[in-house]
């Protein structure tokens, strides 16, 4: 768990560059091959190099920003905002409703424009990448409202992988919360979180999702955050909940 601290032990150079915020890991590997990175005064030509906080790392002759301690915020994303920094069509994004100092934060996963609920924000690109991977084993939980009377047989089918237009989804755990007139509230749990996965699965079985709320991501919960509200997760909570390999 030492990576929550400002000093860091030996890590691959591309990972360190990514954590500093200057570029992504893939970009770092390209920059290394282009001869743009030096370590202790020597241009390097391979990303297969471990460095620590004691090394002097330069990008185009300039020192990389100091690596800050890992920080993560819980944020209640409102519907009607895109999970992106800038939209070519100038539609509202989550960053339009957040303080300016949040503009460089990375999102851990995404929620589509019409979805709402828990979105995690972090200053650490590497932890964002790690926590998004299905191999991390973190479950995403949602409450969804669908139009129609839900057949319990659908829930049994969702427990197996489902192929839709050549893509494989699931397995998914689903339970009926309650039927309210022509609509039903359903609880959904999954680990992969592919693009629009919940909506595609329900549409595949004939149900239109008219509201989708993510209520938890791994050990972190939406709780009582109201739309647009955010709250930093205390460092001690991160220490006890982040994967042991980070």
Phi and psi in degrees as a GROMACS rama.xvg file:
@    title "Ramachandran Plot"
@    xaxis  label "Phi"
@    yaxis  label "Psi"
@TYPE xy
-63.9292  -16.1009  UNK-2
-74.7696  -7.16536  UNK-3
-77.4779  -9.01597  UNK-4
-97.7239  161.109  UNK-5
-66.5588  -44.2525  UNK-6
-74.4422  149.138  UNK-7
-136.509  145.396  UNK-8
-78.6962  -175.099  UNK-9
-62.0274  131.539  UNK-10
-142.993  160.912  UNK-11
-60.2591  141.835  UNK-12
-58.4528  -40.7118  UNK-13
-64.0117  -35.9404  UNK-14
-67.9643  -40.7134  UNK-15
-64.4827  -42.6889  UNK-16
-62.4612  -40.0805  UNK-17
-64.7105  -42.9698  UNK-18
-66.608  -26.6196  UNK-19
-75.1994  -15.5322  UNK-20
91.5514  1.93907  UNK-21
-76.9007  -25.1877  UNK-22
-169.929  173.42  UNK-23
-81.8092  170.486  UNK-24
-63.1093  -41.1852  UNK-25
-64.619  -42.1613  UNK-26
-61.6462  -40.0036  UNK-27
-59.8203  -42.4998  UNK-28
-63.8373  -38.5919  UNK-29
-66.4871  -43.7969  UNK-30
-62.1944  -37.0442  UNK-31
-61.9726  -46.1888  UNK-32
-65.6089  -25.5466  UNK-33
-83.8931  -2.06846  UNK-34
76.9393  26.7524  UNK-35
-93.6916  -7.80769  UNK-36
-113.726  132.506  UNK-37
-124.86  147.994  UNK-38
-126.643  119.466  UNK-39
54.3515  41.4101  UNK-40
85.6551  1.47452  UNK-41
-119.314  126.79  UNK-42
-65.2279  131.246  UNK-43
-102.02  153.52  UNK-44
-125.836  10.3924  UNK-45
-144.319  139.111  UNK-46
-77.0889  -4.18424  UNK-47
-82.5983  62.2641  UNK-48
-140.6  130.42  UNK-49
-94.5617  138.612  UNK-50
-132.894  165.267  UNK-51
-133.647  -179.398  UNK-52
-66.162  -11.3416  UNK-53
-84.0583  -15.0592  UNK-54
-82.2997  149.301  UNK-55
-96.3521  110.366  UNK-56
-109.76  126.516  UNK-57
-122.113  143.702  UNK-58
-117.832  116.746  UNK-59
53.5536  35.6834  UNK-60
85.0897  -1.26624  UNK-61
-110.802  139.073  UNK-62
-65.5902  146.22  UNK-63
-74.6829  153.87  UNK-64
-58.9983  150.465  UNK-65
-62.7357  133.274  UNK-66
-75.22  119.097  UNK-67
-82.8237  158.53  UNK-68
-58.684  146.02  UNK-69
-63.9365  131.053  UNK-70
-131.775  143.101  UNK-71
-135.547  137.257  UNK-72
-115.973  143.364  UNK-73
-87.8499  136.204  UNK-74
-138.522  133.561  UNK-75
-91.7915  98.1136  UNK-76
-69.4733  126.6  UNK-77
-78.6439  156.377  UNK-78
-68.2486  156.174  UNK-79
89.3156  8.2243  UNK-80
-126.795  140.132  UNK-81
-84.0134  146.146  UNK-82
-89.6453  75.1214  UNK-83
-157.953  165.008  UNK-84
-82.2463  -38.9775  UNK-85
-147.028  133.77  UNK-86
-108.367  129.031  UNK-87
-58.7339  -27.7728  UNK-88
-92.2632  6.37842  UNK-89
61.3608  33.4814  UNK-90
-81.0266  157.032  UNK-91
-64.85  142.392  UNK-92
-119.524  170.09  UNK-93
-62.3502  -30.3513  UNK-94
-75.0106  -16.7232  UNK-95
-65.8781  -26.1008  UNK-96
-105.735  11.1736  UNK-97
-115.608  158.231  UNK-98
-58.3826  151.968  UNK-99
-58.1559  -33.374  UNK-100
-67.711  -8.86225  UNK-101
-89.4396  -1.29817  UNK-102
-63.6401  -23.6591  UNK-103
-98.4561  4.2912  UNK-104
-72.0813  152.957  UNK-105
-103.736  147.639  UNK-106
-91.3275  144.396  UNK-107
-97.4305  99.5807  UNK-108
78.9505  -172.578  UNK-109
-141.476  164.337  UNK-110
-132.787  136.696  UNK-111
-69.4866  171.478  UNK-112
-56.7128  -39.9048  UNK-113
-90.3158  -1.32347  UNK-114
-92.387  161.322  UNK-115
-138.786  178.185  UNK-116
112.364  -157.536  UNK-117
-69.4226  124.287  UNK-118
-130.061  129.299  UNK-119
-93.5626  135.582  UNK-120
-119.311  142.199  UNK-121
-145.164  157.444  UNK-122
-91.8268  2.06329  UNK-123
-116.666  104.718  UNK-124
-62.6478  -30.7938  UNK-125
-71.2515  -40.64  UNK-126
-69.4067  -33.2062  UNK-127
-60.7686  -46.5299  UNK-128
-62.4436  -42.6429  UNK-129
-64.1772  -47.0251  UNK-130
-74.7833  -18.6787  UNK-131
-76.4917  -22.6381  UNK-132
-71.8931  134.9  UNK-133
-57.9009  -29.5123  UNK-134
-65.2963  -18.9553  UNK-135
-66.9208  -26.6491  UNK-136
84.9524  11.5853  UNK-137
-80.8539  131.687  UNK-138
-89.2005  135.649  UNK-139
-99.813  132.485  UNK-140
-119.866  139.51  UNK-141
-133.461  153.858  UNK-142
-112.682  126.182  UNK-143
-125.99  148.624  UNK-144
-111.506  125.25  UNK-145
-120.164  154.587  UNK-146
-88.397  127.943  UNK-147
116.83  167.732  UNK-148
-87.2953  121.57  UNK-149
-81.2528  130.523  UNK-150
-89.0375  126.154  UNK-151
-60.6457  -20.5279  UNK-152
-63.1912  -28.3227  UNK-153
-62.6307  -40.4913  UNK-154
-62.8044  -36.01  UNK-155
-67.1514  -38.464  UNK-156
-68.3758  -33.3308  UNK-157
-68.7972  -19.7747  UNK-158
-68.8176  -17.9279  UNK-159
-103.923  162.885  UNK-160
-69.2701  140.305  UNK-161
-120.692  132.772  UNK-162
-99.4864  128.123  UNK-163
-133.352  117.334  UNK-164
51.4872  40.9357  UNK-165
86.4753  -5.79906  UNK-166
-105.135  143.679  UNK-167
-102.859  129.679  UNK-168
-122.828  153.295  UNK-169
96.4752  -170.381  UNK-170
-70.8171  154.644  UNK-171
-128.905  139.712  UNK-172
-100.979  126.979  UNK-173
-135.146  142.785  UNK-174
-140.633  141.783  UNK-175
-75.1323  124.27  UNK-176
-85.531  -52.0428  UNK-177
-168.631  152.706  UNK-178
-101.216  125.307  UNK-179
-123.239  94.435  UNK-180
61.2074  -124.197  UNK-181
-83.9983  -0.792019  UNK-182
-119.538  156.88  UNK-183
-131.276  140.052  UNK-184
-97.1836  128.864  UNK-185
-126.544  139.708  UNK-186
-97.7934  129.881  UNK-187
-123.917  136.356  UNK-188
-130.334  133.749  UNK-189
-152.754  167.951  UNK-190
-115.868  -27.409  UNK-191
-81.14  -47.4512  UNK-192
65.7633  46.5538  UNK-193
-65.9834  164.641  UNK-194
-55.4378  120.223  UNK-195
56.5328  31.0929  UNK-196
-59.8623  -48.3752  UNK-197
-61.9997  -46.2558  UNK-198
-63.0606  -43.7988  UNK-199
-63.8893  -42.2022  UNK-200
-62.8294  -46.7106  UNK-201
-67.6063  -38.434  UNK-202
-64.2839  -34.996  UNK-203
-59.5021  -33.6853  UNK-204
-97.5647  11.7808  UNK-205
91.9535  15.8662  UNK-206
-117.156  133.299  UNK-207
-95.1787  125.891  UNK-208
-82.8421  118.211  UNK-209
-106.803  -0.959724  UNK-210
-159.381  137.697  UNK-211
-139.206  123.347  UNK-212
-126.934  120.34  UNK-213
-82.8042  125.097  UNK-214
-103.889  -17.5773  UNK-215
-159.164  155.441  UNK-216
-137.753  106.672  UNK-217
60.3544  -132.963  UNK-218
-82.0397  -1.95162  UNK-219
-102.897  136.677  UNK-220
-119.712  152.632  UNK-221
-63.5586  -38.8538  UNK-222
59.537  -134.684  UNK-223
-100.833  15.4103  UNK-224
-61.6575  132.47  UNK-225
-89.5746  166.386  UNK-226
-54.2911  128.706  UNK-227
85.9532  -9.27509  UNK-228
-84.2961  147.458  UNK-229
-136.29  158.826  UNK-230
-155.827  130.075  UNK-231
-73.4502  140.089  UNK-232
-81.9163  125.036  UNK-233
-57.0139  146.509  UNK-234
-56.9056  -37.7467  UNK-235
-66.055  -31.0482  UNK-236
-72.7766  -38.8412  UNK-237
-60.9975  -44.7693  UNK-238
-56.8405  -35.5319  UNK-239
-89.7128  -6.90114  UNK-240
-122.758  -18.4963  UNK-241
-71.8322  151.518  UNK-242
-56.2074  146.805  UNK-243
-67.4133  -20.3409  UNK-244
-86.8851  3.89257  UNK-245
